[in-house]
């Protein structure tokens, strides 16, 4: 799995770098900033961002309506609740 992930990352990374360098894309600077942002943000902020986007009451689930059918433990939607009771719902 790690080898496959590395290979896919190298292929996508090379393709994006090649396109950004060799083509005249109007949104080149925006794409570069979006690609560099994960390196600048701490892991905690990234984790909380994913919870807010993909959690049970997250933005994606609210827009798509999938949140009502989710079988995820309610404690996972709130980082504070998870910190208070690890291992319990």
C-alpha positions as CSV (number, residue, x, y, z in Angstrom):
1,X,0.0,0.0,0.0
2,X,2.8,2.4,0.9
3,X,4.6,1.7,-2.4
4,X,1.4,2.3,-4.4
5,X,0.7,5.6,-2.5
6,X,4.2,6.7,-3.2
7,X,4.0,5.9,-6.9
8,X,0.7,7.6,-7.3
9,X,2.0,10.7,-5.5
10,X,5.1,10.9,-7.7
11,X,3.0,10.6,-10.8
12,X,0.5,13.2,-9.8
13,X,3.2,15.5,-8.4
14,X,5.3,15.3,-11.6
15,X,2.2,15.9,-13.8
16,X,1.1,19.0,-11.8
17,X,4.7,20.3,-11.6
18,X,5.1,19.8,-15.4
19,X,1.8,21.5,-16.2
20,X,2.5,24.4,-14.0
21,X,6.0,24.9,-15.4
22,X,5.4,24.2,-19.1
23,X,1.9,25.7,-19.7
24,X,0.6,29.2,-19.4
25,X,-2.2,28.6,-16.9
26,X,-3.9,31.8,-15.7
27,X,-4.5,30.5,-12.2
28,X,-0.9,29.3,-11.8
29,X,-0.2,31.3,-8.6
30,X,-3.5,30.2,-7.0
31,X,-2.7,26.5,-7.7
32,X,0.8,27.0,-6.2
33,X,-0.6,28.5,-3.0
34,X,-3.2,25.8,-2.7
35,X,-0.5,23.1,-3.1
36,X,1.8,24.8,-0.5
37,X,-0.9,25.5,2.2
38,X,-0.9,22.0,3.7
39,X,2.9,22.3,4.4
40,X,2.3,25.5,6.3
41,X,-0.6,24.5,8.4
42,X,-0.1,22.5,11.6
43,X,-1.5,18.9,11.8
44,X,-4.1,19.9,14.4
45,X,-5.6,22.6,12.2
46,X,-5.7,20.1,9.3
47,X,-7.4,17.5,11.5
48,X,-10.0,19.9,12.8
49,X,-10.6,21.2,9.2
50,X,-11.3,17.6,8.1
51,X,-13.7,17.1,11.0
52,X,-15.5,20.3,10.2
53,X,-15.7,19.4,6.5
54,X,-16.4,15.7,6.7
55,X,-17.8,15.2,10.2
56,X,-21.4,14.1,11.0
57,X,-22.5,17.7,11.1
58,X,-19.9,18.9,8.6
59,X,-20.3,21.1,5.6
60,X,-20.1,18.3,3.1
61,X,-22.8,16.2,4.9
62,X,-25.0,19.2,5.4
63,X,-24.9,20.1,1.7
64,X,-25.4,16.5,0.5
65,X,-27.8,15.3,3.1
66,X,-25.6,12.3,4.0
67,X,-25.3,13.3,7.6
68,X,-28.7,11.9,8.6
69,X,-27.7,8.4,7.3
70,X,-24.3,8.4,8.9
71,X,-23.5,5.5,11.3
72,X,-20.5,7.4,12.8
73,X,-20.3,7.6,16.6
74,X,-21.7,11.0,17.7
75,X,-18.5,11.6,19.7
76,X,-16.4,11.8,16.6
77,X,-18.2,15.0,15.3
78,X,-16.9,17.0,18.2
79,X,-13.1,17.1,19.0
80,X,-13.8,18.3,22.6
81,X,-16.1,15.3,23.3
82,X,-13.6,12.9,21.9
83,X,-10.9,14.4,24.1
84,X,-13.2,14.0,27.2
85,X,-14.2,10.4,26.6
86,X,-11.8,8.5,24.4
87,X,-13.1,5.0,23.7
88,X,-16.7,5.7,24.5
89,X,-19.5,7.2,22.3
